[in-house]
Amino acid sequence: IVLKLIPSVVPVIPFHLKFTQGEGDKKESVLDYQFSTHDLVCLGLCSTVGVWYIMKKHWLANDLLGMAFAINGVELLHLNNVVTGCILLSGLFFYDIFWVFGTDVMVTVAKSFEAPIKLVFPQDLLENGLNASNFAMLGLGDIVIPGIFIALLLRYDVSLKRNSNFYFYATFLAYLAGLLLTIFVMHVYKHAQPALLYLVPACLGVPLFLALVRGDIKSMFQYEDHPELESDKKSK
């Protein structure tokens, strides 16, 4: 994402960094990395944000790092079928409710642990600007876990070959609506809320209901991402 923001006036000069050990036939590569000037600019910008967070612990730097971790999490983690996604989200639905309403452990850890494991939203931004100190929090798990399920639905849309990402967009909008509802309830009751209490029904209910109405419910539950890899694992 950062690379796309670099202006085209910055020339793209390729570099190749390579370290080897040994000689002759015993020579082996220790490090073989290719990069460009755009990668160096990206590294400089990201390092600046990292140093800013370490030195100041500013909420904006925290959010930038948190969003970067969340995006990488969605890219690296994959669900291979809808059934697995339903089980995962359903289990975390009850898990989140218990640890937020049943105990104060999760809220205490989230408030006391100084690391970009959450996104913070300043509630007094209009009064204090960037120096805001009263925050609402959203854990990265509340972004990544629904995110990998929504990403699965995008791949399901592609597999239907209808030139439409209907289920992806519908579920994404449902996720945003659930997030807004979480923030609204948090402001009304002035109490920490388990975000998955609102996000899971939105992310599961909307696509499953729409699939039932459109007659896709069977194919949705039968869909498997990379089924050939699953068959290879079973054969081994």
N, C-alpha and C positions, 0 to 999 in steps of 0.2 A: 504493500500500500504506500509506504513512504517513498519507494523508488519511483512510483508513478507521479509523485508530486514534484520530483526534481525537474527543473526547467530544461528544455531541449538545448539551450545555449551551452550547457555544461557538456563538454566533449566526452564521448565514451571511449576511454583508452583502456584496453585490456591489459591485465597483469597475470602472471603465472608464478606462484610461489611454490617451490618444490624443495623438500629436504630428503636426502637419502642417507642410508648407512651401509657400510661394507664396501667392498670393491669387487670388480669383475662379476662373476656369476653369482656371487653372494650379495650383490647390491640389491637392496630393497627400499621401497618408498616408505618414508615415515610420515611425510606431509605432502599432499598434492592438492593445491587449492587455486582456483582461478577466480578472479574478481576484476572489477572495473572501477573507474573513477566514480561512477554513480554509487557503487557499493561503499566506497570510502566516504562519500558525502552522507549516505544513510547511516553509516557507523558513527560519524561525528555527531549527527543530530540525535541519534538514540543514546549515545554516551552522555551527551549534554543533559538529556532528560534524566538519565540514571544518576548522574552526579547531583543534579538539582534535587532529586528525591532524597538521596543520602544526606545531603547537607541541610535541607530545609524541611523535609517531610511534608511538602506542600500537597494539598489535596488534589490539585490539578495534575501534578506529576504522578501521583498515586493512580489517578484515573487513566492516564495515558499508558502507564505500565500495565495496569490491570486489563485494559482493553486489548493490549498486545498479547498478554497471556491468554485471554479468552479466545481471541482469533486463532492463535496457534493451537489451543486446545481443541477447537472445533475442527481444525484442519487435520490434526494428528489422530484424534479418536474417531472411530467409526462403529456404527451399528450395522449389522448385516441383514436384519429383517425387522418388520414392524412388531412382531410378537415380542421379541427381545426388548424393543424400545418401550412397549406397553408395560412389561414386567418391571423394567428398570424405573420408569417414571412413577409407577404405582407404588413401588417399594419406597422410593425417596419421598413420595407424597406423605406417607405416614411417618417416616423418619424425621422429616423437617418439622411436622406438626408437634411431635413429641419433644424434640430438643429445644423448640422455641417456647411452646406453651407449658410443657411438662416440667422443664427445668430452666435455669438461667445460664446454663453452661455455654451454649452457643453464642448468646448475646454478649456474655462477659468476655469470651475469647475474641470475638469479632471486634469489640471495642478496645481491648487491651493489647492485642497482637499487632505490632507495628510492621506491617508488610503489605505489599499491593495484592492481597488476596481478596479484595473486595473493591467495589466502586462506591464512592461516597458522593452524595448529592447535597450541597449546602442549602439548608432551608432558610438561611438569613442572607442569601446572596444579594438581594436587592438593598438590604440595609448596610451590609459590610463589604460588599464586592468580593474581590479575591481573598480578602482577609477573613472570610466567613469561618465560623467555628462550630456551628450547630449543624450536624450532618445526619442524613438518613443513609442507610447502607444497603448494598445489594451484593451478596456473595458471588464470586465468580462461578461457583457451581450452579447457581440459578440462571446463569447465562449459557455455560458450556453444555450441561446435560440436556436442556430443551433444544439447544443449538444443534447437537449431533442428531437428534431425532428429526428436526426440521430439515437438516441436510440430507437425511435418508429419504424424506419425502420428495425432495428435489430430484434425487436420483430415480425415485419411483416415477415421478412425472416424466422424466426423460425416457424411461423404459416403455411408457405407454405410447410414445411416438405420436403425440397429438399436437405437437408444436405449441404446447401450453404448459405452464408451470402452475396450474390451478391449485393443487394441494399445497404446494410450497408457499405461495402468496397468501392463501387463506389461513394457513397455520401461522405464518409469520405475523399477519395482522392480528390473529387471535392472541399470540404471545404478547404483542404490544398492548393489546387491550387488557390482558391479565396483569401486565406490569403496571399500567396506569391505575387499575383497580387496587393493586397492592399499595401503591403510593397514597391513593385516596383514603383507604382504610387506615393506613398508618397515621395520616394527618388527623383524621377524625377521632380516632381512639387514643392517639398519643402513646402507642405501644408498639414494640417490635412485632413484625408480622412474618410468618413463614411464607416466603414468596411462592414456593411450590404449591401451597394451598390453593392459590389462584391460577398459577401457570400450568399446572398439570391438567386440571379439567379443561382449560382452554386448548392446550396443545394436543390432548388426546380426544376430547369431545368433538371439536370442530372437524378435523379430518375424517374421523370415523363416521360421524353423522353424514357428512357430505358424500363419503364413499358409499354409504348405505343408500342414500337418495339417488346417487348416480349409477348405482349398480356395480361399483368397483370394489366392494368390500371383500369379495372372495380373492380377487387378484391382488389386492393390497396385502392381505395376510399370507398369500402364497409367494409374494415377491421376496427374492433373496438377492442381496448385493454380492456379486462374485460367487455364485453358487458352485462354479467349477473348482474354486479353492476349497470349499467345504467338502466336496466329494473327494478331492485328493487327500484331505486330512482323514476322512473316514476310511479310505482304502488303505492308508498307512497304519 
